[in-house]
């Protein structure tokens, strides 16, 4: 776990509580560094708001939680942002109750903001085929093709894709050992096509990009550095534009969303999809059934004589 940085303007007790919460959340829940950093920012912002009113994290009640959320909403914060904040406060106050610093959790009776239902964006199977064929037959092109094929074949998160090391890939058995959110490990099948392009990349392109050097990262740049999320997003956008897919329909997770939607369209089991995606809850996976249904509706409207 990365060490949290000291935050200016916090009371000493509040700073200690936040640091203790972060340490316990890491050790007991195994939360990722990005999640912990997000919780810390949320709590620090709330603590400063309370301090301006002569209150602290351990003395605030339900009224303060509701007032803070209300001010944020009035100030233009989106419902999704406030929902994430409330989740941070819930986790934090549960810890205070468990430590005996509070008698009751003030967030228990606070309703979460209603979120708009934003369905994940997925490309059609034809668009995916065009995207996968877009990279040229060059070392960088082979790397890009391998990354695109691998993400579409496995449904990896972008962070999981760029964080892969060679030891996580078993080409003989055709599986990936993926370390997901919270350090949870899962095995994901590669598929023959992705395995083919990954084999080509590792044998033909990766040594050229490394220029005699070494790297633990599976996917590297032409400067021998590990690929990043931003680099991957740049190459996805470049190849998508080359095959006529508009920027409005592209996101860093478009291949993951397309993977899930296309599997369901072809009859995949929802439980198996949950395991491959690394979702902790089946309800998170079920959003893709709505995407598949929307696609069937559009197909019916387009081709049925009474659509």
C-alpha positions in Angstrom: 0.0 0.0 0.0 1.3 3.4 -0.9 1.7 5.8 2.1 -1.0 8.5 2.3 0.3 12.0 2.1 -0.5 14.4 4.9 -3.4 16.7 4.2 -3.2 20.4 5.1 -6.1 22.0 7.0 -7.2 18.8 8.9 -7.6 18.6 12.7 -5.1 16.1 14.2 -7.8 13.7 15.4 -9.5 13.7 12.0 -6.2 13.1 10.2 -5.4 10.2 12.5 -8.9 8.7 12.0 -8.5 8.9 8.2 -5.0 7.4 8.3 -6.3 4.6 10.5 -9.2 3.9 8.3 -7.0 3.7 5.2 -4.6 1.3 6.9 -7.5 -1.0 8.1 -9.3 -0.8 4.8 -6.2 -2.0 3.0 -5.3 -4.8 5.5 -8.9 -6.0 6.1 -10.6 -5.5 2.8 -7.7 -5.6 0.4 -8.8 -2.5 -1.4 -6.7 -1.2 -4.3 -4.6 1.9 -3.9 -6.8 3.9 -6.3 -9.9 3.1 -4.2 -8.1 3.9 -1.0 -6.9 7.3 -2.4 -10.5 8.0 -3.5 -11.9 7.3 0.0 -9.2 9.5 1.6 -10.0 12.5 -0.7 -13.7 12.1 0.1 -13.1 12.0 3.8 -10.7 14.9 3.8 -13.1 17.1 2.0 -15.9 16.2 4.4 -13.6 16.8 7.4 -12.7 20.3 6.2 -16.4 21.1 5.6 -17.1 19.9 9.2 -14.1 21.8 10.7 -15.5 25.1 9.2 -18.6 24.4 11.3 -16.8 23.6 14.5 -17.4 19.8 14.1 -15.2 16.8 13.6 -15.6 13.4 11.9 -16.3 11.7 15.2 -18.9 14.3 16.4 -20.9 14.7 13.1 -24.4 13.1 12.8 -26.9 12.2 10.1 -27.9 15.9 9.7 -24.4 16.9 8.7 -24.1 14.0 6.2 -27.3 15.0 4.6 -26.4 18.7 4.6 -23.0 18.0 3.0 -24.6 15.9 0.3 -27.2 18.6 -0.3 -24.6 21.3 -0.7 -22.7 19.3 -3.1 -25.8 18.6 -5.2 -26.7 22.3 -5.2 -23.1 23.0 -6.2 -23.3 20.9 -9.3 -21.8 17.6 -8.3 -23.3 14.7 -10.2 -25.4 12.0 -8.5 -22.8 9.4 -9.2 -20.1 11.5 -7.5 -22.3 11.9 -4.4 -23.2 8.2 -4.4 -19.4 7.4 -4.3 -18.9 9.9 -1.5 -21.7 8.3 0.5 -20.1 4.9 0.0 -16.9 6.3 1.4 -18.7 7.8 4.5 -20.5 4.5 5.1 -17.3 2.5 5.1 -15.6 5.0 7.4 -18.4 5.3 10.0 -18.8 1.5 10.2 -15.1 1.5 11.3 -15.8 4.2 13.9 -18.7 2.1 15.3 -16.5 -1.0 15.4 -13.8 0.9 17.2 -16.2 2.3 19.8 -15.8 5.9 18.7 -19.5 6.2 17.7 -22.6 4.6 19.2 -24.4 4.5 15.8 -23.6 4.9 12.1 -25.1 8.3 11.0 -25.2 7.2 7.4 -27.6 4.3 8.0 -30.7 6.3 7.3 -29.3 8.4 4.5 -30.7 7.5 1.1 -28.3 7.1 -1.7 -28.8 9.5 -4.7 -30.8 8.0 -7.6 -28.5 7.2 -10.4 -29.3 7.5 -14.1 -29.1 4.1 -15.9 -26.2 4.5 -18.2 -25.8 1.3 -20.3 -22.3 0.3 -21.2 -21.3 1.2 -24.8 -20.6 -1.8 -27.1 -19.6 -1.9 -30.7 -21.1 -4.3 -33.2 -19.3 -7.5 -34.0 -18.6 -6.1 -37.5 -17.1 -3.0 -36.0 -15.0 -5.0 -33.6 -13.6 -7.1 -36.6 -12.6 -4.0 -38.4 -11.0 -2.5 -35.3 -9.0 -5.7 -34.7 -7.7 -5.7 -38.3 -6.7 -2.0 -38.2 -3.1 -2.2 -36.8 -0.4 -2.6 -39.5 2.1 -5.4 -39.7 4.9 -3.6 -37.8 6.3 -4.2 -34.3 4.0 -1.5 -32.8 1.1 -2.8 -34.9 1.6 -6.4 -33.7 1.6 -5.1 -30.1 -1.5 -3.1 -30.7 -3.2 -6.1 -32.4 -2.3 -8.4 -29.5 -3.6 -5.9 -26.9 -6.9 -5.4 -28.8 -7.4 -9.1 -29.4 -6.5 -10.0 -25.8 -8.9 -7.4 -24.3 -11.8 -8.4 -26.6 -11.1 -12.1 -26.0 -10.9 -11.9 -22.2 -12.8 -8.8 -21.1 -9.9 -7.5 -19.0 -10.1 -4.1 -17.4 -7.7 -1.6 -18.9 -5.6 -1.6 -15.7 -5.4 -5.4 -15.8 -4.3 -5.4 -19.4 -1.5 -2.9 -19.1 -0.4 -4.4 -15.8 0.2 -7.9 -17.2 3.5 -9.6 -16.8 4.8 -12.5 -18.8 4.4 -14.9 -15.9 0.6 -14.4 -15.9 0.2 -15.8 -19.4 0.1 -19.6 -20.0 -0.1 -20.0 -23.8 0.2 -23.8 -23.6 -3.0 -24.0 -21.5 -4.6 -21.0 -23.1 -5.3 -19.1 -19.9 -4.4 -15.8 -18.2 -3.9 -15.5 -14.4 -5.4 -12.0 -13.7 -5.0 -10.0 -10.6 -8.1 -7.9 -10.3 -9.6 -5.4 -7.9 -8.6 -6.0 -4.3 -5.8 -8.4 -5.4 -8.4 -11.0 -6.3 -7.0 -13.6 -8.7 -9.0 -15.2 -11.5 -8.3 -17.5 -14.5 -9.6 -16.3 -17.9 -9.5 -18.3 -21.1 -7.5 -16.7 -24.0 -9.1 -18.2 -27.1 -7.2 -19.4 -30.1 -7.2 -16.0 -32.0 -5.9 -14.0 -29.1 -3.3 -16.7 -28.3 -2.1 -16.6 -31.9 -1.5 -12.8 -31.9 0.0 -12.8 -28.4 2.4 -15.5 -29.6 3.4 -13.4 -32.6 3.8 -10.3 -30.5 6.0 -12.0 -27.9 8.1 -13.8 -30.5 8.4 -11.1 -33.2 7.6 -7.6 -31.9 8.4 -7.5 -28.2 12.2 -8.2 -28.6 12.3 -5.4 -31.3 10.6 -2.9 -29.0 12.9 -3.8 -26.0 16.0 -3.3 -28.2 18.0 -5.8 -26.2 16.7 -4.5 -22.9 14.5 -6.3 -20.4 11.1 -5.5 -18.8 8.7 -7.4 -16.5 5.8 -5.8 -18.3 4.2 -7.9 -21.1 3.2 -4.9 -23.2 5.9 -2.3 -23.8 6.3 0.9 -25.7 9.1 1.6 -28.3 10.9 3.3 -25.4 11.0 0.0 -23.5 8.6 1.3 -20.9 5.5 -0.5 -19.7 2.3 0.5 -21.5 -0.1 2.8 -19.5 -3.8 3.3 -19.5 -3.4 6.6 -21.4 -1.2 4.9 -24.1 -3.8 2.2 -24.6 -6.6 4.7 -24.8 -4.6 6.6 -27.5 -4.0 3.6 -29.6 -7.7 2.4 -29.3 -8.9 5.9 -30.4 -6.4 6.0 -33.3 -7.3 2.6 -34.7 -11.1 3.2 -34.2 -11.0 6.5 -36.1 -9.1 4.7 -38.9 -12.0 2.3 -39.4 -14.7 5.0 -39.1 -15.8 4.6 -35.5 -16.6 8.0 -34.1 -14.9 9.2 -30.9 -18.3 9.5 -29.2 -18.7 5.7 -29.4 -15.3 4.9 -28.0 -14.2 4.6 -24.4 -11.2 2.9 -22.7 -13.5 0.0 -21.7 -15.3 -0.4 -25.1 -13.7 -3.8 -25.8 -14.5 -5.1 -22.3 -18.2 -4.0 -22.8 -18.2 -5.5 -26.3 -16.8 -8.8 -25.0 -19.5 -9.1 -22.4 -22.4 -8.1 -24.7 -21.3 -10.4 -27.5 -20.9 -13.3 -25.2 -24.5 -12.8 -23.9 -25.8 -12.4 -27.4 -24.3 -15.8 -28.2 -25.9 -17.5 -25.2 -23.2 -17.3 -22.5 -24.1 -18.1 -18.9 -24.4 -15.0 -16.7 -22.5 -16.6 -13.8 -19.6 -17.6 -16.1 -19.5 -14.1 -17.4 -19.3 -12.7 -13.9 -16.3 -14.9 -13.2 -14.5 -13.8 -16.4 -15.2 -10.1 -15.8 -14.1 -10.4 -12.1 -17.3 -8.8 -10.8 -17.8 -9.4 -7.0 -21.6 -9.1 -7.4 -23.8 -10.7 -10.1 -26.0 -7.5 -10.1 -23.0 -5.7 -11.7 -22.9 -8.2 -14.5 -26.6 -8.1 -15.1 -26.3 -4.6 -16.6 -25.1 -6.4 -19.8 -28.3 -8.3 -20.2 -30.0 -4.9 -20.6 -27.5 -4.0 -23.3 -28.2 -7.2 -25.1 -32.0 -6.6 -24.9 -31.6 -3.1 -26.3 -29.7 -4.6 -29.2 -32.4 -7.1 -29.9 -35.0 -4.4 -29.8 -33.1 -2.3 -32.4 -32.7 -5.4 -34.6 -36.5 -6.1 -34.4 -37.4 -2.5 -35.2 -35.0 -2.4 -38.2 -35.9 -5.7 -39.8 -39.4 -6.8 -38.7 -42.2 -5.6 -41.0 -44.2 -4.3 -38.0 -41.1 -3.2 -36.0 
